[in-house]
């Protein structure tokens, strides 16, 4: 946290002790192995005796709350932090099982990724998407990660290697699942006035939306990402986006499982429902395709950073929109969408529209 | 400082506070939300956003428990945020709700706090074993009551406070709770009862400590644009403040809660309160232990350092005194389902400022201050509520 915070503060040109009014961290106690992890947030962020809080959600939810804090007029500058120290977890599966409803779902005594297997099956059936098309997402994202120096799992793989890897919960294989990684991301948000003082080319949050669908596995529409539909409407409305495919240049979406990238792209109206698989297979979402998706490598290539994966998506958007993405830079990128999901068993997620033009 | 939208409280709800209620956390949340909605004559359709406050997931034994609780809190297919600052969460949740509304992003926000401590076996203290730094503190196998005993001892030593004066807080709050229909431990007791109760860790006796409880509370916030659509008597949330001190509690003097002072100053500045003891008509400081009420009154600038015990002994903080403190009965009397207990204090402020507190009503309630505290003795959260004028 300290390392990422120092990098962010230097990048923004702010002094944490003087300039930042409020600090938010996105964290969950069970991931951390503490009760009340909030205790251990202030020191390494330079936030002692200042306004600090934990948001029990993903990094993009923390950004949304930080943005609201600024909108009230109470603060000019806010810092948002999220991290993953997944390598400290000896029993990731057991922790995740504790997120299942204790009465109705925990008794199945199954690895919680069974939910993703069931959902993938339903999505493939409802949209006629194929396992090969899902695997092409993995190939793309792991390949993209080769150009991202921060990525944990870059690789050149083939569709066959993914489909023939160990079956976890049919039709979901080992390689359809994003592997866990450690990392921390800190971002500095500022009001419009303050941002213009601090930076020559700030990246603007044009629209934000966050929604939760039902927590009941039994009551969901398993074929589509309902939470993203709701969040998208709110974020696009705020950003004034009417034709997302034309007005947005690239996307960083949640790809915790391969099929999720496709489901989320459809929810974001980047393509028609049920068409994302075909477009992915045709290379339309590649770095040099008509609409680049997860150029960073996403969770599949860069690593599953738990609550911080949402910030990884935002970080990539910021770097691309600044023109600082190095070898993986997308040309003439002006507007991006970042989307998050808290993974199984939740139905909660956020959408953010970012732009380098106010 | 110009705040975009003034924020009103338009409804409040609360469940019974008990150990081992049969309802699940979802159901407790549902009951509190239902009462709050009915009190404001609102339905779930009127709610634009929901903020959940709930303390460690380890109590309920559910990872990401806010996700599990969300339908009970009325948040299905709504923007939903879980905010969290340990024990301070109860008074922090309305602050989270405040920025949802004050930012102009939502017209209404439903704030819900839930805690079910009883599933922890054999006692919720076992969950507190995992709050410590794993390298510097956990090997000592500390118990939460130990560090509070250290803090209490330091407070008594610096100001030369006799234990009898501190025990008076338990007498007052448990007495006040007799008039609270949700209360778990309302009782008529004496100072001697407190002093003669079992010593947990010197100088903390059993009756110095609030009980573990299950319960939920809810508060409905609305922006100034729509508040009068729902009520003729909105209560205004005009000041919010929160501050978090270092995790390394061994490095500071425990006699005074500086973090509460920082949070209080922030809230008073926003509420334009210059002379807190004169302008505040009643206070609901966090009282999980007797001495904490006194400690926090000083942090809130409502008593000079070391003088809060004297105010208590002189009856100033009694319900009919000049500065009623914990007229609800506080955590010591009403109970301590952690986050819900903090929000219970805000519900109390709402009822007091609308003259709806029945037998608990304090005279001339114009401005009320609620405060909670938590983490490793390091967080202060403060809300200032004002009567509509």
Interface residues (C-beta under 8 A of the other chain):
Chain A: X28 X29 X30 X33 X34 X35 X36 X38 X39 X40 X41 X42 X43 X47 X48 X49 X50 X51 X52 X53 X54 X55 X56 X57 X61 X64 X65 X67 X68 X69 X70 X71 X72 X73 X74 X95 X96 X98 X99 X101 X102 X103 X209 X210 X211 X212 X213 X214 X215 X216 X226 X230 X234 X342 X345 X346 X348
Chain B: X1 X2 X3 X4 X5 X24 X52 X55 X56 X57 X58 X61 X62 X63 X64 X66 X67 X68 X69 X70 X71 X75 X76 X77 X78 X79 X80 X81 X82 X83 X84 X85 X86 X87 X92 X96 X98 X99 X100 X102 X103 X104 X105 X127 X128 X130 X131 X133 X134 X241 X242 X243 X244 X245 X246 X247 X248 X258 X259 X262 X266 X270 X374 X375 X376 X378 X379
